[in-house]
């Protein structure tokens, strides 16, 4: 059975219930509200806090992680170095008629899915017509004037299959690819029928200035990770220089979404819970891997998506790692822990899948990434990302600040190896390059062996070579000659190994998980479809106990509130319902 058939709920009825019970509501509602901003009411706040509390228990406490709380406002330099200023963007296009902005990939997805839905309906109507059941094929005339609705259009089989293939690998398209799809398939704004402009990149960060002078540019953080990376050295020291270890943080993040839709699923301010697990790049095993190795997960590898398919493969985590589907044991371990967390809070396990990112979809800092996606009435929604960020962040911040963000590890036996090194001739190097001498030397020392060997060959052949500096106070091209330095292999003996850790990052969107949990917990009474029910497990229930009077007589009031007081004093969230007029047996 497909996932869509397993979740059959009336979303409008659910939304009315959530609004009535004030789980959440649009922010600044009396002023008309602002898209993508929501306030949580008492029930929603309690539910969110329960999600976070169990996240802390499941990850921070059980895994002995180091929890921190870092600044929201982030200087521009930090996010320039991390790559967010240049690359943290989505593709947007505009309605050529009313200038409405739409996110390009979501627009393509919406239009193609609508066409496929119409195709399915047209085929159903055709089959019904052939079978002779005309009453089901078309509605009976009511005698009233009704608005004409276009008949659903049947697609050619080849076109329908092409649409499905595009949707399966839509996340792999860049701006140019999305533009080609929009042009080829005549993708228009479904609300107006107008054509849209070619996609352009839009940076998702909220910019601000720090201080009254306005000279220090900053951003509201788009993720909590950078604050954790800034404190890596302090965290390593706090952990007594022991590896591996993990930091963790729960906090608000901000993304200026192009076209926020779907309630809590795409918002501009949201709560994240992120883990940065630091691991030796030469040993990505995990000591507790065996605890999750036998858990079977529904995996959707990128190779399957590139074929235009969306069928998952049930595979144990142990097999996925051993077969190279999942890159390493630490990444596999966290996929298993994520699955166990989602199951514990009440997410239906038959509506969870793990989808691997495709190449063009991968974040600029990641070398492998899997999303835990949960099925809702909006389709499959990414709720947790689990990325191998390699050593990207620590390396770029170390290079930018000239501060070491690395681990020093004593070796049992000295490590002896040959290394191509650069030795400047101080009598010539400094006088010739002057202020640029130190930056040029640092640049040469930072080069990979292959790049340094190239410069050595150029010096041997031409007697000179050019070095280009960027991101320094003396940027430009500098000529170095053979008499200025010596590049040769030297025997290196190391008693201490120095390395930059790799980072495995599980990142949780708390609001998305909360909404998915609400949908998975919703039902209507069999004897009264107008009465919606939210059945959370005891771990997640916003209120653990409801105190009700046997009757509305005033003599019950003091006992009622005393019972509630004692429960609350014992740490049990309790509600008192003494206002309802219905007898206790009918509630």
N, C-alpha and C positions, 0 to 999 in steps of 0.2 A: 504494500500500500504506500502511495506517495505521501510525503510529509504534509502536503496541503490538505489531504483528505483526513489526516489524523487530528487536525486542529480546526474544528468547525464551531466558531463562536461568532456572535453578533458584535462586531467591534463598536458600533454606535451605542449599543446598550451598555457595553463595558465602559465606554468613555463617559456616558451619563452617570454611571455608578461612581466612577473615580472622581468626577467633578462634584457630585452630590456629597460624597463622603470626604471630600477635600484631601485626596491622596496627593494631587498636585493640580496646579492651575496656571494659566499664563501670567507672567509677572506684569505688574502695572496695569491690571485689567481695567480699572476704572478710567484709565487714560487711553484705552483701546488696545493695550498690550504691545509687546515687541516680539517679532518672530524669533524663535530660538532661545527665549528666556523663560524659565519656569520657576515657580515657587512651590515648595513642598509643604503640605499641610501636616497636622499632627500625626495622622496615620502614615502618610508617605515618609515623613521624617523618621518615625519609629522603625518602619520597614527598612529604610536605607541604613539606619544605624545598626540594625540586626545583621544586614549583609556585611557591613564593615567589621562588626565585632567578630563574626565567624571567620571572615577573611584573616583577621589578625590572629585568631586562635589557630586556624588551619595552616597558615604560612609563617607569620612572624614568630609566634611562640613555639610551635612544633618544630620549625626549622632553625630556631635560634638566630633569627635575622636581626639586624641593627636598624631600628626604625628612627627616621629623622623627620624634620619638618623644616622645609626650606622656603626661601623668599619667592613670592609670586612675581614681583616686578624683576625683570632680568635685563641687564645692560645689553645694548645692541651688539657689542663686541663678542660677547659669549655666544650669541645665536648666529653671528656672522661666521665665527670659527666652526661651530657645529654644523653649518651648512643650511640651517633653517631659513635664513634671510634669502638665500639664493634659490632654495629648492623646495621649501615647504609650501606647496601650491597645489590647487586643483584647477581643472580646465572649465572655463565658463563661456557661455554664449548669450547673446541678447536677442530678444524678439525685435524684429525690424520694424514692427508697427508701434508697439507701446513701450519699447525699451526695457521690458521685464527681463531680469537676469535669471538664467537657469544654469545649473551645473550640467555640463555637456554629457558625461557618462550616464547620469541619472535620466536625462531627457531621452537619450537613445534607448535606454532600458525600458522606460515607461512606454514609449511609442511602440517598440517592437513587441513587448509583452501584451499590449492592448490589441495589436493586430493578430497575435497568436490566439488570444482569448476570443476575438471575433471570429477567427477561423474555426475554432473548436465549436462555437455556437452555431455557425453556419452549417457545419457538417452535421451537428445534432439535429438542426431543423430539417435539413435535407433528408436525413435518415427517418425522422418522424413522419415527414410528408410521404415518403415512399411506403411506410408501413400503414398509411391510411388514417393515422390519428391526427386529423387536421385541427382538432380542438387544442391539442398541445403545441402544435406548430406555430400558431399565431393567436394572439389574444382576441377575445370576442369584442365586437364593437359595443361601446357603452351608451351610445346615443349622444354623448357629449363631445365637444370639440377638443381634440387632443393635439399636442405638439407632435409633428412628424419626426420619427426617429429613423435614421438611416439603417437599412437592413445590414446585418453583419455580412462581411465579405469573405468568401472562401479563397484561400491562397492555394497556389500550385504546391504540390507536395515538395518540390525541390526548393521553393522559396521558403516554405515553413521550416524545412530542415536547416536552411541557411540561417534563418533568424535564430533558431535554437543554438546553432553552432556559435554564432556571434555572441549571444548572451552568455554562453558557457565560458568564453574567454574574454569578456568585455573588459575586465580589469587589466588586461595586458595591452590595451590600446593607449598610445600617447595622444598628444593634441592633434598631430597631423592625421593619425589613424581615425580618431573620432570625427575629424572634419570630413574625411573621405566617406565615412559611414553616413553622416548627416546629408552629404551631397548625393551619394549614390542611392539612398533609400528615401530621399525626400522627407527627412525628419523635420517636422514643424512643431511649433508650440501647440500642444493639444487643446489648450484653453482658448486660443484665438485663431488657430489655423494659419498664423503668419510664419514666414520663413525666419530662420535664425542666422546670426552672423557666425563666421568661422570661430572655433574655440581659441581663447587666449588664456594664458596662465594668470592666476590670481593668488597672491600670497595670503595665507589664512591667519596671519598673526595680527593681533591688536597692537598698534604702535602707541607709545606714550613718550613723555619727556620726564626726566628725573630732576627735580630741583626747580627753583623759580626762574633761573636763567634760561632754561630750556635748551641748554647746549649739550646735555648728556641724553642721548637717545636711548630708549628702552622699549621693551615689549612685555605684555602680559604673557606669562609662560604658556607655551602650547603643550607642554608635557612636564612631568615632575622630574624626569630623568636628569636633566642638566644640573640641577641643584645637588643631586646625589654625586654626580661625577666631580663637581667642584670640591667636594669634601672627601674624595677618595683617600688621600694620604692620611687625613685625620682618622677616618674609619679603619684603615689598615693598622694604624698605630693603636687605636682603641682595641682592636682584635688581636693585639700582641704579635703583629706581623704574620699571622697565620693565614694560609690560603687552603682551600677556597673559603669565601664567605659571601654574605649577601646583605645589601642594604634594602630598606623598604620605606615606602612613603604613601600616605593617603592625603589627597588635597585637591583643590580646584585647579582646573586648567581652562584655557580659553582659545577658541578657534572661530574666526569670523566666517562662518559657513556661508557659502554663496546663496543657497536657497534652502533654509531650514524647513524641514517638513517631518511628518510622521511622529509628532509628539516628542517624547524623550529620546527618540532614536537618533535625531540629528539636531543638536542644539549648539549654542555658542558659548555657554558656560556650563561646566560639568565636573563631576567628581571622578577622579582617577585613583586607582590603587596600583602602584608599580613596584616591581622588584628588580634590582640590578644584582645579578649573581656573578661574582668575579671568579674566573677560573683560569687555570694554567692553559695556555693555548696548545701545549704539547700533551696535555692530559685532561680531556673533557669527559672523563668518567665521573660518575656520581656514587658516593658510598651507599646510598639508599636505592639505587636503581632496581635492585632485585625485588623491592616491595611493589613496584608498578609494572615489572616486565611482562607479567601475564595478563594485564588488563587489555582487553580488545577495544580498539577505537575505530569509528567509521572515518577513514582517511580519504581525502580527495587530493591526490598529488598533482603538481603542475603539469606533468606529462599527460595526464588524463584530460585536463582542461584544454590543453593545446590541441587535442583531437576533437574539441567541440563537444565533449561529454561531461556529465555531472554525476555519474554513478560513483558512489563511494565504495571503498574496499575495506571490509572488516579485517583488521590485522592487529595482532598483539604488539605492544610497544617493543618488546624484545625483538620480534621478527622485523619490525619496521627499522630498527637501528641496525641490526645485523645485515639487512639487505640494502642499506644505504638510502632507504626512503626518507627516514629522519636522520639528520646529519650526525648526531652524537648522543651519548647517553644522558648528558645533563639536559639537553633540549628535550629528549624523550621523557626524562623523569618529570619535568615540569608539565609536559602535556598530560601525563597521567594524573598529576596532582590537581591540575586545572579541572579535569574531568570529574575527579572525586569531589572537588569543592562544589561544582555546579550541581552534581547529583545530590549532595548533602543539603543544599538549600531548597531543593524542590523543583529544579529544572528537569523536565522529562528527558530521559536519556535517549529515547527514540527520536528526539527532535534536536539532537546535537550532532554536529559533524566538525571535523578538523580539515580545513582547506589550506593547502600550501600556496604561498604567493608565487605569482609568475614574475619573470625577469623585469618587465617594464613596470610592474606594480610595486616591486620591492622598494622600501624606503632607502634613501641614499646612504644610510649608515649600516644597512643589514646585508648579511651574506646568506641567510636563510630565515624564513619566517613562516609560521603557521597561525592561522586564525581559528579560534573556537567559535563557530557560528551556531546560533540558536534560531530555530524556525519559529516565526510569529506570523500573524495575519499580514504583515508587510513583506513576507518572504524570509529568506535566510539573512540574518543580521550578524555582522561581526561584533562580538561582545568582549573577546579576549584576544590579544595578539601575543604571540610568543616568538620573539626574534633573537637570533644570534647576531649581535651587533659587532662581532669580532672585537678588535681593539681600536676601532675607529675613533670613538669619542675621546678616550684618554690620550691617544696619540696626537690628535689635532689640537687639543687644549694644551698638551705639554709643549708642542712645537710653538704654539702662539705665545705662551707665557714664559717659556724657557724654564719651567719648573718640572722636575721629574715626577711623573705619575706612574710609578713602576714598583715592582716587587724585587727585593734583593734576597736571594736564597743561598745559604751556605751549602757548598757541595761536599759530599762525602769524599769524592776523589776529584782532583783538579781536572778541569776541562782544557785540553790542549788542541788547538786548531790553527790553520793558516787563514790570515785575513788580509785583504788588500787595504792598505792604509795610506793616508796622505800626510806627509811631513813637510810643512812650509819651511823655506829658507828665510829665517828672520831678517837677515841682512838685506834681502831684496824684496821679500813679500810685503812687509809693512811699508817701507818707503814708497813703493810703487803704487799700492792701493790706498794708502792713507786711511781715511775714515771707514772705507769699505773693507779693510783687511779682515777684521774680526767676523763681520757678516759673511764674507766670501769663504773664510775658513770653516765657519759653522755649516754653511751650505754644502761644502765639499764633504765634510764629515758625516752629514746626514744622508748622503747619496747611497743608493743600493750598490752592491759590488759590481753589477753589470754596467751601471751608469758611470762609476768611477773608472772601470776598465776602458770604457769608451773614450773618456777624457785622456787617459794615459796613452791610448793608441793615437789619438789626434795630436797630442804633444809630440809623440815619437815621429809622426809622419810630417806634420807641418811646423813643429816648433812652437806652436801657440794654440790656444783654445779659448772659447768664449763661455763665460759663466753668467747666467741671468738671475738676478735677485728680484724677488717679488714679496711684498708684505713686510718690507723693512724700511728703515728711515733713509736708506741709500739705494732704492730700487734702480735697476738699470742693467745694462750689459757691461761686463768687465773682461778685459783680455788678460789671460795669464800665459806666461811663457815657461819653457822647460827649465830655466834657471831659477824660477821662483819656488819650486816645490819638487818633492820626490814622491812618486806613487809606486809602492812596491809591496810584495807580500811579506808579512811578518808572522812569526810564530807567537801566538797569544796563549798565555797560561792564565786561566781564570779559576780562582778558588771560590768565587761568589758569582752565581748566575743572576743576571739582571734581565727582567722581561716585563712587558706590558700585558696585563691580563686581558683576556677576552671577556665579553659580557653577554650573558644570557638574560633576556628581559621579558618576563611575563607582565603584560600591561592590561589592566581590567577597566572597562568602562562601566562604572557602578550603575549609572542611570539606565543604560541599555539592559544590563542584567536584571535590574529591578522591574523594568517594563515587561521583559520576557517572562519573568517569574509570575507577574500578575496575570498575563494571558494564560499561562500554563495552569494557574490556580483557579481560573474562572469557570463557572458553569451556571446553569439556571435550574430551578427546581422542576422536577418532573411533573408536578401537579400545578405549577404556576410559572410559566415562562417569563412573566414580567418581574419575577423576583430573582435577581442575580446573586450569586454566592461566590465568595472568595475563600478558598480552603487552603490556607497556608499551613505548613507543618509547624510543630511546636517551636522549632528553632527560630523560625522566621516570623511567626505571628506577632503583629505590632502590639497587641494586648494579649496577655497570657490568661487573663481571668476576667469574667464579667459577673458582677454581683447584682442580683435581681431580688426585689421584694416579693414575698408570696402574695401580697395585696398592696393596694395603695393607701392603706390606713397609716395615719401619722405616727402611730406607735412603733412602726417598723424602722423609721428614719434613723434613729440613733444606732441601732444594731447594724443597719446597712452600712453606714459610714464608718463605724468602728471596725467592721470586718474588712472593709476596703483599706482602711489605714494600716491595719496589721499586715495585710498582704503586701502593700507598697513598702512598708518598713523592712520586710523580708526580701525586698528586691524583685517582687513580682509585679510587672506593669498591669494595672487593674483599672477597669472602667465600671462605673456605677450607672445603672439605668433605672432611675426611679420616676421618670417622666412619662413613660409609655402607659397608655390606658388599657392595652390588651392584656388579658390574663397570662400568667407565666406559661401555661401550657400551650398557648397559641403563638408564642414568639419564636 
